[in-house]
Amino acid sequence: MTTTPTDEAPYDVGIAGAGQLARMTCLAAWPLGLRVAVLGDPAEPAGLVAAGVVRGDWRDPAAVAALGRVCRVVTLENEFVDARALAAVEVAGTPVRPRAATVAVVQDKALQKDRLVSAGLPVPRFLVADRPSDMAAAGRDLGWPLVLKSRTLGYDGYGNANCHTPEEAMAAMPGLDRGEGVLVEAWVPFERELAAMVARSTTGEEACYPVVETVQRDHVCHEVIAPAEIDPAVRNRAQAIAQAAAAAGEGLGVMGVEMFLLRDGGVLVNELAPRPHNSGHYTIECCETSQFENHLRGVLGMPLGPVNLRAPAGAMVNILGTASGPSRPDLPAALAVPGAHLHLYDKAEVRVRRKMGHVTAMAATPAEALEVARHGARAVAL
């Protein structure tokens, strides 16, 4: 049930956004007795389960300000909320976590990379191109192929382009440039993609979840394997890099750190996400404390929960739309899969590649967990 927030009944946390990440954060809040309000529409995934809904759009500074007026703390479900709007919330007296200045850096992929380099962290070679005519020189400096990225508002493959020639890069740039140039990265011949969720509290306490392997197709996460089946020394190195990256990014609550594992065992930081992340959904069942609960604990300055795995291995498989139309999941078939934990996001419409839910599983080995999660996801049949 949704309620109308009032100054007489403030909410503990306000989330700028009302999608599936906000939904799962709201669900983690209920057992703790925390009241969470979301900014969005009551029919959105989080609007259906939040303690309160501030009607509006996270792109609207006035709506973001309205959220700030009814909450003790404001946080995010995406890094695209205008940092200036968040700064105004801070000026008005409501803390924003992570801070507006942090969001301003992380939401711009070029500034984010500069911050990581300043902290001495390894990242792919990169530069910023201001015009299509810069592409030939970028290729000479970085080598071909190149990866072009919008500096802001890019996610799940939207805002990215892999280019093998100057002509391809020149053609792709206008569609990616939002007025500040584009980030150009050298192609990384990685062996695997890794990720780690790092929880950080306002008290200074920190906890790093297991390093996982993420399986991406067309820049969209399809599967997560926990823990990553890599050499222990490499795993320790990746965890240390993830924690250093989260510190450099001044994360509060949970920060997702995506990384590349190179063939020689080297690890590069790919991108930061200053909020709960798709690669951490497995933590709901597979870890002692989910990423969503620790995000709430962190932004409220509460003690963080333990982040160890509950079983030797776990896995998560995303449920992605394969066609467009009404959402009609085969719930009985999915629930009949032993060991599969189903999470549907309650989105009314299916679209191709749209994230409609996920399935997690725990087992003695990553392969066993992944097979159960795959079986459950296939059974949903969206």
C-alpha positions as CSV (number, residue, x, y, z in Angstrom):
1,M,0.0,0.0,0.0
2,T,1.3,3.5,-0.8
3,T,0.8,6.5,1.4
4,T,1.2,10.2,0.9
5,P,4.3,11.5,2.6
6,T,3.9,14.4,5.0
7,D,6.3,16.5,7.0
8,E,4.6,15.1,10.2
9,A,5.5,11.5,9.1
10,P,8.9,11.7,7.5
11,Y,10.5,8.6,5.9
12,D,13.8,7.2,6.9
13,V,15.1,7.0,3.3
14,G,14.0,8.4,0.0
15,I,15.1,6.8,-3.2
16,A,15.3,8.9,-6.4
17,G,13.7,6.4,-8.7
18,A,11.1,3.6,-8.5
19,G,12.4,0.8,-10.6
20,Q,13.5,-2.7,-9.7
21,L,16.5,-1.6,-7.7
22,A,14.4,0.7,-5.5
23,R,11.8,-2.2,-5.3
24,M,14.3,-4.6,-3.8
25,T,15.7,-1.9,-1.5
26,C,12.1,-1.3,-0.2
27,L,11.6,-5.0,0.4
28,A,14.9,-5.1,2.4
29,A,13.7,-2.2,4.5
30,W,10.4,-3.8,5.8
31,P,12.0,-6.4,8.1
32,L,14.1,-3.6,9.7
33,G,11.1,-1.4,10.4
34,L,12.5,1.3,8.0
35,R,10.1,3.4,6.0
36,V,11.3,4.1,2.5
37,A,9.7,6.5,0.0
38,V,10.4,6.4,-3.7
39,L,10.2,9.1,-6.3
40,G,8.1,7.9,-9.3
41,D,4.7,6.5,-10.1
42,P,2.7,4.2,-7.8
43,A,2.4,1.7,-10.7
44,E,6.2,1.4,-11.1
45,P,7.9,-1.7,-9.6
46,A,8.9,0.1,-6.3
47,G,5.8,2.1,-6.1
48,L,3.9,-1.1,-5.5
49,V,5.8,-2.0,-2.4
50,A,7.2,1.3,-0.9
51,A,6.0,2.8,2.3
52,G,5.4,6.0,0.4
53,V,5.5,7.4,-3.1
54,V,6.4,11.0,-4.1
55,R,4.8,11.4,-7.5
56,G,7.2,12.8,-10.0
57,D,10.2,12.1,-12.2
58,W,13.8,11.8,-11.0
59,R,14.8,14.0,-13.9
60,D,12.7,16.9,-12.5
61,P,14.7,19.0,-9.9
62,A,11.4,20.1,-8.2
63,A,10.4,16.4,-7.7
64,V,13.9,15.6,-6.3
65,A,13.5,18.5,-3.9
66,A,10.0,17.3,-2.9
67,L,11.5,13.9,-2.0
68,G,14.2,15.5,0.1
69,R,11.6,17.4,2.2
70,V,10.0,14.2,3.5
71,C,13.0,12.0,4.1
72,R,15.9,11.8,6.6
73,V,18.3,10.7,3.8
74,V,18.1,10.7,0.1
75,T,19.8,8.0,-2.0
76,L,19.7,6.8,-5.6
77,E,18.7,3.8,-7.7
78,N,20.6,5.2,-10.7
79,E,23.6,7.5,-11.1
80,F,21.9,9.8,-13.7
81,V,19.9,12.0,-11.3
82,D,21.1,15.6,-11.9
83,A,23.9,16.3,-9.3
84,R,22.8,19.9,-9.2
85,A,19.3,18.8,-8.0
86,L,20.9,16.6,-5.4
87,A,23.2,19.5,-4.2
88,A,20.0,21.6,-3.7
89,V,18.6,18.9,-1.5
90,E,21.8,19.0,0.6
91,V,21.7,22.8,0.8
92,A,18.0,22.5,2.0
93,G,19.3,20.3,4.9
94,T,18.7,16.6,3.8
95,P,21.9,14.5,3.4
96,V,22.3,12.8,0.1
97,R,24.3,9.6,0.1
98,P,26.4,9.2,-1.8
99,R,27.0,13.0,-1.8
100,A,26.0,15.1,-4.7
101,A,29.6,16.0,-5.5
102,T,30.4,12.3,-5.7
103,V,27.5,11.7,-8.0
104,A,28.7,14.5,-10.3
105,V,32.0,12.7,-10.8
106,V,30.7,9.1,-11.1
107,Q,27.8,10.0,-13.5
108,D,30.3,11.3,-16.0
109,K,32.4,8.4,-17.3
110,A,35.3,10.6,-18.2
111,L,35.5,12.3,-14.8
112,Q,35.1,8.9,-13.2
113,K,38.1,7.6,-15.1
114,D,40.1,10.6,-14.1
115,R,39.3,10.0,-10.5
116,L,40.3,6.4,-10.7
117,V,43.6,7.3,-12.4
118,S,44.3,10.0,-9.7
119,A,43.9,7.3,-7.1
120,G,46.5,5.1,-8.9
121,L,44.1,2.5,-10.0
122,P,44.5,0.5,-13.3
123,V,41.9,1.3,-16.0
124,P,41.8,0.9,-19.8
125,R,43.7,3.5,-21.7
126,F,41.2,6.3,-22.7
127,L,40.8,9.8,-23.9
128,V,38.0,12.3,-24.6
129,A,37.1,13.1,-28.2
130,D,35.3,16.4,-28.9
131,R,34.5,15.9,-32.6
132,P,34.3,13.1,-35.2
133,S,37.5,14.3,-36.8
134,D,39.3,13.3,-33.6
135,M,38.7,9.6,-34.3
136,A,41.6,8.9,-36.6
137,A,44.1,10.3,-34.0
138,A,42.3,8.4,-31.2
139,G,42.9,5.2,-33.2
140,R,46.5,6.0,-33.7
141,D,47.0,6.7,-29.9
142,L,44.9,3.8,-28.5
143,G,44.9,1.3,-31.4
144,W,41.9,-0.3,-33.1
145,P,39.2,-1.4,-32.3
146,L,37.9,1.4,-30.0
147,V,35.0,1.5,-27.6
148,L,33.1,4.8,-27.7
149,K,30.9,5.6,-24.7
150,S,28.5,8.5,-24.0
151,R,29.9,10.3,-21.0
152,T,26.5,10.4,-19.3
153,L,23.2,8.4,-19.4
154,G,24.7,5.2,-20.8
155,Y,23.6,1.8,-19.5
156,D,23.1,-1.8,-20.5
157,G,24.7,-1.2,-23.9
158,Y,22.8,2.0,-24.6
159,G,25.4,4.7,-25.2
160,N,28.2,2.4,-26.3
161,A,29.6,1.5,-29.7
162,N,32.5,-0.8,-30.7
163,C,34.3,0.6,-33.7
164,H,36.9,-1.0,-35.9
165,T,37.7,1.8,-38.3
166,P,37.8,5.6,-38.3
167,E,34.8,5.6,-40.5
168,E,32.8,3.5,-38.0
169,A,33.8,5.7,-35.1
170,M,33.0,9.0,-37.0
171,A,29.6,7.6,-37.8
172,A,28.9,6.5,-34.3
173,M,30.1,9.6,-32.4
174,P,27.1,12.0,-33.2
175,G,24.7,9.5,-31.7
176,L,26.7,9.2,-28.5
177,D,27.7,12.8,-27.9
178,R,25.4,14.6,-25.4
179,G,27.3,17.9,-25.8
180,E,30.4,17.1,-23.8
181,G,32.3,14.9,-26.2
182,V,32.6,11.1,-25.9
183,L,34.8,8.8,-23.9
184,V,37.1,6.7,-26.1
185,E,38.7,3.6,-24.7
186,A,41.1,1.1,-26.0
187,W,39.6,-2.3,-26.6
188,V,40.6,-4.6,-23.7
189,P,41.2,-8.3,-24.7
190,F,39.9,-9.5,-21.3
191,E,39.6,-13.1,-20.2
192,R,36.6,-12.5,-18.0
193,E,34.5,-9.8,-16.5
194,L,34.5,-9.5,-12.8
195,A,32.5,-7.4,-10.3
196,A,32.4,-6.8,-6.5
197,M,29.9,-4.9,-4.4
198,V,31.5,-2.8,-1.7
199,A,29.4,-1.6,1.2
200,R,30.6,1.6,3.0
201,S,28.9,3.2,6.0
202,T,29.0,6.9,7.0
203,T,30.8,5.5,10.2
204,G,33.8,4.5,8.1
205,E,32.9,0.8,8.3
206,E,33.5,-1.2,5.1
207,A,32.7,-4.6,3.8
208,C,33.4,-6.2,0.4
209,Y,31.2,-8.9,-1.0
210,P,32.8,-11.9,-2.9
211,V,34.3,-11.2,-6.3
212,V,32.0,-12.6,-8.9
213,E,32.2,-13.3,-12.6
214,T,29.6,-11.6,-14.8
215,V,28.6,-13.0,-18.2
216,Q,27.7,-10.1,-20.5
217,R,26.1,-10.3,-24.0
218,D,25.7,-7.2,-26.1
219,H,26.7,-5.1,-23.0
220,V,23.8,-6.6,-20.9
221,C,24.5,-8.8,-17.9
222,H,23.0,-12.3,-18.3
223,E,24.5,-14.3,-15.6
224,V,26.5,-13.9,-12.4
225,I,28.7,-16.6,-10.8
226,A,29.7,-16.4,-7.1
227,P,32.5,-16.7,-6.3
228,A,34.4,-16.1,-9.5
229,E,36.4,-19.3,-10.3
230,I,39.8,-17.6,-10.5
231,D,43.1,-18.0,-8.8
232,P,42.9,-17.0,-5.1
233,A,45.7,-14.5,-5.5
234,V,43.9,-12.8,-8.4
235,R,40.7,-12.9,-6.4
236,N,42.4,-11.1,-3.5
237,R,43.9,-8.5,-5.9
238,A,40.5,-7.9,-7.5
239,Q,38.9,-7.4,-4.1
240,A,41.6,-5.0,-3.0
241,I,41.2,-3.0,-6.3
242,A,37.4,-2.9,-5.8
243,Q,37.7,-1.6,-2.3
244,A,40.2,1.1,-3.4
245,A,38.0,2.0,-6.3
246,A,34.9,2.4,-4.0
247,A,37.0,4.6,-1.7
248,A,38.2,6.7,-4.6
249,G,34.6,7.0,-5.8
250,E,33.6,8.0,-2.3
251,G,30.8,5.5,-2.2
252,L,28.3,5.5,0.6
253,G,25.9,2.6,1.0
254,V,26.7,0.1,-1.7
255,M,28.9,0.7,-4.8
256,G,29.3,-1.7,-7.6
257,V,32.8,-2.0,-9.1
258,E,33.0,-3.7,-12.6
259,M,36.4,-5.0,-13.6
260,F,38.2,-6.8,-16.4
261,L,40.5,-9.8,-15.8
262,L,43.4,-9.9,-18.2
263,R,45.0,-13.1,-19.5
264,D,48.2,-12.3,-17.5
265,G,46.2,-12.0,-14.3
266,G,46.0,-8.3,-14.3
267,V,42.8,-6.5,-13.2
268,L,41.5,-3.2,-14.7
269,V,38.6,-1.2,-13.3
270,N,35.9,-0.8,-16.0
271,E,33.1,1.3,-14.3
272,L,31.6,2.3,-11.0
273,A,27.9,2.3,-10.0
274,P,27.2,4.3,-6.9
275,R,24.2,2.2,-5.8
276,P,23.0,-1.5,-5.7
277,H,23.9,-3.2,-8.9
278,N,22.7,-6.1,-11.1
279,S,25.8,-8.1,-10.4
280,G,24.9,-8.1,-6.7
281,H,21.3,-9.5,-6.9
282,Y,22.6,-12.9,-6.0
283,T,23.3,-11.6,-2.5
284,I,19.5,-11.7,-1.6
285,E,19.6,-15.4,-1.0
286,C,23.3,-16.3,-1.3
287,C,24.8,-13.9,1.3
288,E,24.2,-13.3,5.0
289,T,23.2,-9.7,4.3
290,S,21.9,-8.6,0.9
291,Q,23.4,-5.7,-1.0
292,F,20.0,-3.9,-0.6
293,E,20.0,-4.2,3.2
294,N,23.6,-3.1,3.5
295,H,22.9,-0.1,1.2
296,L,20.2,1.0,3.7
297,R,22.5,0.3,6.7
298,G,25.4,2.2,5.1
299,V,23.4,5.4,4.1
300,L,21.8,5.5,7.6
301,G,25.1,5.0,9.4
302,M,24.1,1.7,10.9
303,P,26.4,-1.3,11.4
304,L,27.0,-3.3,8.2
305,G,25.9,-6.9,8.1
306,P,28.2,-9.8,7.2
307,V,28.7,-10.4,3.5
308,N,29.9,-14.0,3.4
309,L,28.3,-16.6,1.2
310,R,25.7,-18.9,2.8
311,A,26.7,-21.8,0.6
312,P,29.9,-22.7,-1.2
313,A,28.6,-21.2,-4.5
314,G,25.7,-19.2,-5.9
315,A,24.5,-17.9,-9.2
316,M,22.1,-15.4,-10.7
317,V,20.4,-15.4,-14.1
318,N,18.6,-12.4,-15.4
319,I,15.1,-12.8,-17.0
320,L,15.2,-10.7,-20.1
321,G,12.4,-9.9,-22.5
322,T,12.5,-11.8,-25.8
323,A,9.5,-10.1,-27.4
324,S,7.2,-7.1,-26.8
325,G,3.8,-7.3,-25.3
326,P,2.0,-7.9,-22.0
327,S,3.9,-9.7,-19.2
328,R,2.6,-13.2,-18.6
329,P,5.2,-15.2,-16.7
330,D,4.8,-18.9,-16.2
331,L,4.9,-18.7,-12.5
332,P,4.0,-22.4,-11.6
333,A,6.7,-23.7,-14.0
334,A,9.3,-21.5,-12.5
335,L,8.3,-22.3,-8.9
336,A,8.5,-26.1,-9.7
337,V,12.3,-25.9,-10.1
338,P,13.9,-27.1,-6.9
339,G,16.4,-24.7,-5.4
340,A,15.5,-21.8,-7.8
341,H,14.6,-18.5,-6.1
342,L,12.4,-16.3,-8.4
343,H,12.2,-12.5,-8.3
344,L,9.8,-10.8,-10.7
345,Y,9.8,-7.0,-11.0
346,D,6.1,-6.7,-11.7
347,K,6.6,-4.8,-14.9
348,A,3.4,-4.8,-17.0
349,E,5.0,-4.8,-20.4
350,V,7.7,-7.0,-21.8
351,R,10.3,-5.5,-24.2
352,V,13.2,-7.1,-25.9
353,R,16.3,-7.1,-23.5
354,R,14.2,-5.5,-20.8
355,K,15.1,-6.8,-17.3
356,M,11.9,-8.5,-16.1
357,G,13.3,-10.4,-13.1
358,H,16.0,-12.7,-12.0
359,V,16.5,-16.2,-10.5
360,T,19.2,-17.1,-8.0
361,A,20.4,-20.5,-6.7
362,M,22.9,-21.9,-4.2
363,A,24.8,-25.2,-4.5
364,A,28.0,-27.0,-3.8
365,T,29.7,-25.7,-7.0
366,P,29.2,-22.7,-9.3
367,A,28.3,-25.0,-12.2
368,E,25.5,-26.6,-10.2
369,A,24.1,-23.3,-9.0
370,L,24.2,-21.8,-12.5
371,E,22.4,-24.8,-14.0
372,V,19.5,-24.5,-11.4
373,A,19.3,-20.7,-11.9
374,R,19.2,-21.1,-15.7
375,H,16.5,-23.8,-15.5
376,G,14.4,-21.5,-13.3
377,A,14.8,-18.5,-15.7
378,R,14.0,-20.6,-18.7
379,A,10.8,-21.8,-17.0
380,V,9.4,-18.3,-16.6
381,A,9.1,-18.1,-20.4
382,L,8.9,-14.4,-21.0
